[in-house]
Amino acid sequence: MDIVLFGNRAFASLAWHALVNDSPHNVVGFTVDRDFLDKSALHGLPVVAFDEIEKHFDPGRVGMLMSIGWDGANGLRSTKQQLALAKGYALIIGIMRTHRAQRRQAPAGRF
């Protein structure tokens, strides 16, 4: 599924990295509130204002992940999720494929 990330700071970059390297999703861009729109691209992908996101990313074909940092995050994340749902975007929650950890045995006598 194609995904737009809400956010354009460190937490959004972390989510982008996880999605690109360890998920079945395809990140196609970023969105933020207009007051936080301080760049036109991030990781080579467009960053667009949330109030006009539908002009750039069709909600029928693109999902969204809230990649919002920690400051007041729960209330803000909930508000943005509700707004995204009202615009018709599906929200994704988990971003990583399930991998089975492989344990490596250390040779005897080594730590």
N, C-alpha and C positions, 0 to 999 in steps of 0.2 A: 504494500500500500504506500502511496505517496503521502508524505507527512510535512506539515509546516510546524516549525517550533515557535511557540510564543516566548519571546525573550531574545536578547542580543548581547548578553553579558557572559561572564565565566560559566555560569550554570548551563546556559544554552549551548556554549561550546562543548562542555562536557557531554551533554545529551547528544549533540551532533556527532561527536566522536564515537559514543557508544552505539548509536544507530547505524552509522556508516560501517563500523567494524564488527558489530556483533548483533545484527538484527535482520529480519527479512524486509524491513521498511526502507524506503528511499526518501531521503530528505530533499525537498525541493525549494525550501526557502524558510525565511524567518519573518515574524511579525511582532510589532510592539505598538504600544499607544503612541500616538503622534508626538506627544511631548518627549518621548524617549528615542525618537527616530533621529539618530545622530550619525548614521552611516547608511549607504545604499546597498552594501553587500557585506557578507560575512562568510568566510570559507568558500568564496566564489559563488555564493548563492544570493539572490535578492533579499533585501530586508524592506518590508512594506508596512505602511500604517495599518493598524488593525481596523480602523473605521472604514477602510476601503479594500480590505483583503479579498472580498468576493470578486473584485475586478481583476485580480491577479491569480487567484487559486479557487477553482470551482469546488464548492463544498460537497458536491455529489461525487467528486473523484479524489478528494484530498482529505486526510484526517489531520488532527492537530494534537500536539503534546504540549502541555504547559511546562515550560522549562524556566520556572521562576525560582529565584534564590530564596534565602531564609528570612529576610526582613519582612515581617508581617505576612508571610507567605500563605498561610492557610486561608485567611480571609480573602486576600487578593486572588489566590489560585481559584477559590470557589467562585468568586465573582466572574473572573475571566472564563472559567469553564461554562458557567451559565450563559454568558454572552456568546461564546463560540457555539454552544448547542443551539441557541436561538437563531444563529446564522446558518445552521444546518450542518455544521462540522461534526464528524464522529471524533470522539476523543480516544486516544490510546493511553494505556496506563503503564503496562510493562514494556520494556524496550529490548531486552536481551533474549537471545536464544538460550535454551536450557543446555548447558554443557555438563558433562560428567567430569568432575575433577579427577585427574589422574595423580595418584600418589607415587612419588618416587622414593624408593627405599634408599636411605643413606648407607654406604658401605659400613660394615662393622668397625667400631672404634672411631668413627668420624661423627662430628656433630654438625 
